[in-house]
Amino acid sequence: MFLAVVESWIRWGSIAMPEGLTIAIRAMKFVVSDIEGVTAFYKKAFGFELENTITLGDVTEHVLRLPGSELSLVLVRHGDVPVTTGTSYGPLVIDTNDVKTLVDGALAAGGTLTMGPLELPTLTVAMVNDPEGHPLELLHLPTGEIDIDSLKLEDLMPN
């Protein structure tokens, strides 16, 4: 049956969700070298709470969650395997009503500012890195959405 469904998706040239299938994003995982230090950063800078610690062999995961959030940030440490930050992913986006306060908290907790904060008519945005270089986009959308037509590329580019 499953192969028939896949073949029908391919035949029609697009992927369709089978009836009754539910999907949701549960978590984002960052692989880290210093799991305790990076956990402390997210707790201090943004108020994440450590919900659970999972250890399987030499792999440790810290499951962090913001109060009231359904999504988790999971920090993963794979024993003594070296960790390098690559470029094959984008930032974790953290929505807030006060970008400046979150930037200040991130910097005080050991993060680094890489852009902004930029205050534009339809958004305020800043980019920070956590202590191990994972990019975080701190975002405020006063109207709940971005008005793309009102943005100019030069507003988003550093001088």
N, C-alpha and C positions, 0 to 999 in steps of 0.2 A: 504494500500500500504506500509506504513512504517513498519508494522509488517512483511510483506513478505520480505522486504529488510533485516531486522534484522535476521529473520529466515534463510535466505540464507547465511548471514555472519556466523551464528553459524554452520550451516550444513557443510560449507566448512572448518570449524576449524580455521578461521582467520577473521580479520576485514578488509574489503575492503572499500575504499572510493567510495560512489555513484558518478556516473558521474555528473559533474557540481557542486559538493560540493567544496567550497573554505574554507580554514581555515588559520588563522594566529594568532600569539601571539601578543596581543595588549599591555599587561601590566603585571607587577609583582606587587603584593601588599604585603606590610609589615604592620602588626598591631603594633602600637606604643603607648606609654604612653604620651610622650611629643611631640605632633605633630609639634609645632612651633620650638622646639629645634632640632628635627631630620631633619625637612625641612631645617633649617639653616645649619646643617652639610652637607647635600648633595649639597646645593648651594655653600657653601664655599670650600668644599673639592674637588668637581668634576665639578662644573659649571652648575649643573642642574638649570633649570628655572621653577618657579611655573607657570604652564599653566592654572590651574583652581582649585577652591575650591568648593567642593560639600558638602552641609549640608542637611541631611535628619533626622529630629528628633535630637537625641543625637549622631548621627554618622557623623563624619566629614572626608572627604577625601581631601588630597592635591595631585593633579596630577602634577608630575614633569616630565620634559623631557629635554634631552640633545639637544642642537641646532643641527638640521639636522637629528635627530633620529626619527624613526617611533614608537619606543617602549616607553612606559611610566613606571615610577616607581610611584606607588600610595601608599601614607602613609595614614593609616586608624586609626582613634581614635573612639572607641566605648564608649562614655560617661565616666563613672567612673569605668568601668570594668577593673580589674587588668590584666596586660599583663605579661606573662612569655615567655621567649624564649625557644622553644623546640628543638628537634633534628630530626624532621620528614621532613626536607627539606634541600636542599643544598644551597650553596652560590649564590648570584647574581654575575655573571661574567661581569666585565667591561674590555673591550678591549682597549688597549692604545699603543702608541708607546714609552712611557716612564714610566715604572712601578715605578721607584724610585721617580720621581716627584709626582706621584699620592699618593704614600705612605706618602711622606712628607706632602702633603696637607691634607690627611686624619688624620694624627697624629696632625697636627696643628689645625684642626677643631674639635678635641675631640675624634677621633677614637683610637683604640688600635691595634697594630701589633701582629698577632698571628703566622705568619710564613714568613720567607724570608726577603727581596727579594732573590730568588734563580735565578742565571743566569746560564742557561744550553745552550748547543749549539743550540737547536731548540726552546727554549722558555725562557722567564723570567716571574716569577710568585711570587706573594706575597698574603698573606691573612691578611685582617684587619677586625675588627668588627666596626660597627657604634656605637654611644653612647649607644644604647639599646641592643647591642649584636648580631645584624643581621650580618651574615658573608658575606664578599665581597671578591671575588677573582679578583685580578688585574693581567691582563694577557697581555703579548706581544708575538706574534708569528711572528718573522721576515720573515718567508717564507709563512705565511698565514695558516700554518697547523702544527700540532704536528707530529714529526717523532717518533712514539711509539717505534720502534725497537731500536732507539738510546738511549732511556731513561733507566736508571738503578734505581731500587727501592731505593737503598742507597742514590742516589742523591736527592730524594724527602723526605727522612726521616730525622728528626732533630737528631743531635748528642746527 
